[in-house]
Amino acid sequence: MSKKIDFSRINLGKKIFETMERIRQERPLIHNITNMVAMNDSANIILAIGGLPIMAHAQAEVREMVRAAGALVLNIGTLTSEQIDSMVAAGEEANGLKKPIVLDPVGAGATYMRTESALRLQERVKIDIVRGNYAEVSVLAGLKGNIKGVESVGSEKNSVEVARTLARKHNQVVIITGEKDIVTDGKIGLEISNGSPMLRTITATGCMVTSLIATFAAVCDDYVLASAGALVCFGLAGERAAVGAKGPGSFKMNLFDEVYNLNEEIICKDLKVKIYEL
């Protein structure tokens, strides 16, 4: 059974802010091999938090690009066979250089190609962090997941157990995003409740979060903290962006501004996190 940790002993907000400040000072380059739907938004969210994005997909250059980057994102949203080959090559290079890799297995479970591609990446590359919805993570963990297109459908009551199963299987940090976000390395679990229903009215929010996670991981080798920091910052920005938004268009515009304007007071005052020993 999970045991709740006394949150008052853990100054998580201050640690998240310090990590965000490190991003702004160091401006890490984040190499994204990602999907066409999310590419522009992912680049802009990295810029908003203080990092530098590069979207380089060609197999002939990915190894060279990884050498210059602080972290690597592998996102299979609009995958092709050639792109998966590029991801494997980039991942192998990042492993050799001990640079963090974040996998977003978009739509795993929806088709044979997506499922096998995600599993191939897990097999060929040491993935440090996986970020997906409940169904995608369930499929990677060898469990049943119900997915419609790229959206998870059905019950998500055992999210912590599903994430823990995959984390322990591959010795990695696993994140399940949803109404409440779950982060675990198989030993400690975080439940993050920041966010807004408006985030479901625009596309690519999950992909943006994945790129934010990589940006935090580029400057913080505690990948649980890096993941929590990205999720808290994105969730807080979503809450603040929804205030005064007339609809999805103005909300999306506000979202980038709110990520850009985050500060220590906002983070420490408004984060909503529970921490558990598993």
Residue, then its C-alpha position, 0 to 999 in steps of 0.5 A: m500500500s502507498k504511504k503518504i509522505d509529510f509534504s511539509r518537509i519537502n520544499l518542492g516549490k523552491k526546488i522547481f523554481e531553482t530548476m526553472e531558473r537554471i533553464r533560463q540561465e543555461r538555455p539548454l538545446i532540446h533536440n525534438i524528433t517529434n510530430m508535425v501537429a505539435m512541432n511549432d507548439s513544442a518549440n514555442i513552449i521550450l522557448a517560453i520556459g527559457g530553453l532552445p528548441i531544435m527539430a531535426h529528423a533526418q537520420a544523416e544528422v541526428r547523431e551530430m545534433v544530439r551531441a550539441a543538445g542537452a536532452l532528446v525528445l522522441n515523439i511518435g505522433t506522426l511516425t514513419s518508418e524512416q523517423i523511427d530509424s532516426m529515433v533509434a540512431a539519436g537515442e543510441e547516441a544520447n545513451g552513449l553520451k548519457k544525455p536524458i531521453v524522453l519518450d512520448p508513445v503517442g497512440a501506442g495501442a491504436t495500431y500495430m505500427r505505433t505499438e511496435s514502434a514504441l516497444r522497439l524504442q524501449e528495447r533498442v534505447k535506454i529511455d529515461i522518462v516516458r510520458g503518456n496517457y493511461a492507455e499508452v502507458s498501459v500498453l507499454a507495461g504489457l497491460k490492456g489499454n483502451i485508446k481512441g485515436v490518440e486519446s485514452v478512454g475508459s477507467e483510469k483508477n489504477s494509474v499509479e499501479v500501471a505507472r509503477t509497473l512500467a517504471r520498475k520494468h525498465n528502471q525509468v521515470v514514468i508519467i501518466t497525464g490526465e485529470k491528475d498527473i502521476v509521476t513515479d520511478g517505481k519507488i516514490g510517486l507524485e500526484i499533481s493536480n494543477g491544470s485546467p479543463m481548457l487544456r483539453t480544448i487545444t491539441a498538442t498539450g501532451c506533446m508540449v509537456t513532454s518537451l517541457i519535461a526534457t527541458f527540465a531534465a537537461v539541467c536536472d539529473d533528478y528526473v522525478l523532480a524534473s518531471a514534476g517541475a515541468l508538470v507543475c509549471f504547465g498546469l499552473a500556466g494552464e490555470r492562469a491562462a484560463v482566467g479571462a480566456k474567451g475560448p481555445g484561441s485566447f487560452k492557447m495564446n495566454l498559455f505561452d505567456e503564463v509559462y514565460n511569466l512564472n515565478e517563485e511566488i506563483i509556483c510555491k503558493d499554488l502547486k498542488v502535489k501529493i507525494y507517496e512512498l510506493 
